[in-house]
Structure formats: C-alpha cells, structure tokens
Amino acid sequence: MPVNYFIKGLIIGFSLAIPVGPIGLLLIRRTLTRGRIAGFVSGLGAATADAIYGAIAGFGITLLSNFLVRHSIVLRLMGGAFLCYLGGRIFLSKPRERATKGAEDNILHDYLSTLFLTLTNPLTILSFAAIFAAAGVVIIPGTYYSTATLVLGVFSGSCLWWVILSGMVSFFHGKLDTTGILVLNKISGAIIAAFGVMIFVSLQIWPQ
C-alpha cells in the first residue's frame, strides 16, 4: 500500500509541475544565465511548496486549509505583486549584476522566491484534493505513514520534473553572449510581470 501511494504521488507531483508558468520561466532563465544548480534549486522551492500543500490536503488539516482558502485573494495579490516586482527587476537587470552577490545568497534567494510564489496560490490545496480523489487515493484517518508516503511521492515527482527541465535547459548555459542575455532578461521579465498583472485582472480588482 505505501509503495502504491508513493507511485501515485510521484505521478501527481510530476504532472502538476509540467505546465510552464512563471515558476518554469524563472527556472529556465536562471538555468540559462547561472547554470543548472540555480535552476534546480528554484524548482526545489516549488516542489517544497507542492509537498506542503499536498500534506495539508492529504492529512486533512482543515483549520489551516480553510484559513488559506479564506484568505486566498490576499495571498494571490501578494503573489501577483511579487511577480510584477520580480519581472520588472529581471527586465531591468544586466548580465554583470549577477556577480554582485555571493553564490550562496543567490541560491537561497532562488529557493525562497519560488517557494513564496508557489505558496501564494492556496487554491492548489483544492487541486490536490480533487486530483487525489480522481486518482483513487483514499486517505484513512490515522494512516499517517501512507499519507506521508504519498506526500513524499508528490515532492519526488515535482523534483523529478525540475531535474529534467533544468538538465535540458543547461545544455544552452554559457552559449548566450551579453546581447543574448539582455534580450532574455527583457522577454522573460516582461512575461513574468504579465503573469502578475493577469492575477490582478483575474481577481477583478480594477474599478468599474
């Protein structure tokens, strides 16, 4: 049974990570400009957030999940604002700015930024709950080992996709000249900021 849960979690985590959104775009840019480790660590932050939300859905932590869903608009606004800020920063950045901080600080920032961005979409809990049900995952109260195995599978599946993506993109690392990096910054920064604007639009916060 636990092995079965792990495999199901692996498939779920892998499938949820595949769609390319702002996180995938960030990983691609960071891999192209700073290498595979920076890209993978960015994906690791997203995988951690997926595991957290998977655990909330799997363990049935009702109080916390209700709180997150109840405040989903505020959290998504925070995520949208951060995407706009991050997109603008990337858009205006220059290749030489990548060396202004230590590698460890950059890696920690890579991890925390994607962790924060993924956590600002608490509706992911509902997605996990629906997918668990569709996959025939039955969480029995008290079966903490099986649930933990499922969450571990989700985390592993998400990590697997980020390893594959960063590995494929890393082939092109170091092959971009200064002009290429500048163009990449402009394009990726604009798209990431656009994702942030789309969040504001989807929430219909603009005055009528």
N, C-alpha and C positions, 0 to 999 in steps of 0.2 A: 504493500500500500504506500509507504513513504516514497519508494522509488517511483511509483506511478505519479505521485503528487509532484515530485521533482521534475519529471519529464514534462508534465502538463504546465508547470510553472515556467520551465525553460522555453517552451513553445510560446506561451503567452508573453513573457518578457521580451523575447526576440521579436515577435510580431508587432508589439506596441512600440518598439524602438525604431522600427524600419522607416515609417513615414518621415520625410525630410521636412523639418520645420526650422525654427530659429536655433534650436539646440544643434541639429545636424549641420546647419550652415556655420555655426560657431566652430564646431569641431573641424569641419573641412578647412575653414580659414586658418585656424590655429595650427593644424597639421601642415598646411602648405607653407606657412610663414615661420613656424618654430619647430616643426618636427612631430614625429609620431607620438612621443610621450605626452606632449602638450595636448594633442588631440584626444588621446585615450583618457587622460585624466579628466578632461572636460566631459567625456562620455560617462566616466565613473561617477561624476556628480549627479548626472541624470539617472543613472542606474540606482544610485543610493536612494534618490527621491522616489523612484518607482517601487523600490523594496519597502520604503516607509509606508507609502500609500497601499501597497499590496498587503502589508501587515495589518494596517487599520481595517481594510476590507475583510481580510481573512480571519483575523482574531475577533472581528465584530466589536471593535472599540466604539460603541455607539456614541458616547458622550463627545469624544474627540471628533469623530466624523461629522456629527451634527453641527458642532461648532464651526468646523472648516467649511461645510456646505453653506451654513447660515451666513458666514462672512466671505463667501466666495467672490462677491463683487469687489469688496475692498482688496482682497488678495490679488485678484486679476488686474485691478487698477495699478497696484504696486508692481506687478509683473510687466504690465504694459509700459508704465513709466520707466522701468529699468531697461526694457528693451529699447525704448526711444533714446535713453541716455547712452546705452551701450552702442547702439547703432551710430549715433552721432559721434561718439568718441572714436569708433573704428573708421568712420568716414573721413575724419579729420587727421587720423594718425599717419605718421610717416614711418618708413622702414627702420630708421635709426632709433626711433623711440622704443623699439623692442628691447634694446640693451640697457635701458635706464634703470631697470630693476633686476634684483638677483633672480636666478633661475627658480629657487625655491619659492620666493614670493609669488612669482608668476604662476607656478604650478598650483600653489594654494589658491590663488585667485581664480584660476581656471576651474578648479573643483567647486569652490564655493559659489561662483557665479552661476554655473549650470544647475547646481543643487537648488539654489534660491529660485531660479527661473522655473524649474520643474515643479517646485513646491507651491508656487503661486497659482497653480491650476488645481484646486482641491476637487474639482469635478472628476478628476482622474479616479477618485475613490469609487464613484458610481460606475465608471468604465470597468474597473477591476471587478466590482461586484457582479455586473452584467456578464462579463466575459467568464468569470468563474462559474456562473450558473450555466451559461451556454456550453462550457467545456465539460459540464457534468461534475464539477468539483463540489462535493458536499462537505461543508465544514461542520463537524460534530463537536458540540461544546465539550471541552476537556481534552480534546485531541491536539494538544499544543505541539507535539512532535511532528505530526503530519502537516499542520499548518505552517510550522517553521520551515519544514522541508519544501513546501510549496513556495513560500516567500524566497527561500534560497534559490529555488529554480527560476523565479522571476528575475532576481538580481543577476544570476548567472547568464540567463538568456539575453538580458539587456546588455550586459558587459560583452557578451559574445559578438553582438552586432557592432558595438563600438570598436572592438578589436578589429573586426573585418573591415569596417569603413575606414578607420584611421590607417590600417595597413595598406589598403588600396590607394588612398589619397597620398600617403607618404612617399609613394613612387615618384611623385612630382615635386617633392620637397627639395629645395635648393636649385630648382630649374627655372625659377622666376627671377628675372632681374628687377632692379629698383622700379622701373616703369610698370612691370607686370604686377608687382606687389601693391603699388599705388592704385592701379586700376582695380585689383582685387578688393582693396580696402573700400574704395568708393562703391563698388557694386554690392559687396556683402553688407557694408554699413547701411546703405540705403534700404536693402531688403529687410534687414533685421529691424530697423526703425519702422518700416512699413508694417511688419508684424505687430509692433507695439501700437501703432495707430489703429490697426484693424481691431485690436482688443477694445479700444475706446469706442470705436464705431459699433461694434457688436453689442456693447453694453448700453448703447443709445443714451450716452450722457450728454450729447450735444443739445443745446437749447433748440426748441422747435420754433 
